[in-house]
């Protein structure tokens, strides 16, 4: 087998925070943003808005979300210290710019070339490293348990997955693990 050299990363490192609704993804994102920002990293945040609003009265694919409203996820990210916060859906990205498709992570990274790391909430099917937040009490199955990109799970319920597990409160340890996996030194 021939080993090929790994290309140095150009642009920010990417980490996806995945899981089903009400699992704690936004809380984990804001806590990771706080910790990483306090460590001196420039952190970008992306919220994938996968909800489709069926309304044929929306002319020109108007965005189906509001940006930076108090209490909304993008507002929480910025309050936590994100220098850039983007929300993306099938109909728009949160600058607000009308689009004709749901933007993939590489397209969104063009908006944040000066970030050290970008955390993205959602994008369960994307081909990037993932951390799943799993709460069995929600009654939903795991979102990405057998995904080859899953590097860790966050849950307070003991699980027998083939990746490291972190408790809901172990955010600093998770940040250390994540930075090590992404080869980021602070």
Buried (B, 14 or more C-beta within 10 A) or exposed (E): EEEEEEEEEEBBBBBBBBBBEEBBBBEBBBBBBBBBBEBEBBBBBBBBBEEEEEEEEEEEBEBBBEBBEEEBBBBBBBBBBBBBBBBBBBBBBBEBEEBEEBBBBEEBBEBBEEBBBBBBBBBBEBEBBBBBBBBEEEEBEBBBBEBEBBBBBBBBEEBEBEBBBBEBEBBBEBBBBBBEBBEBEE
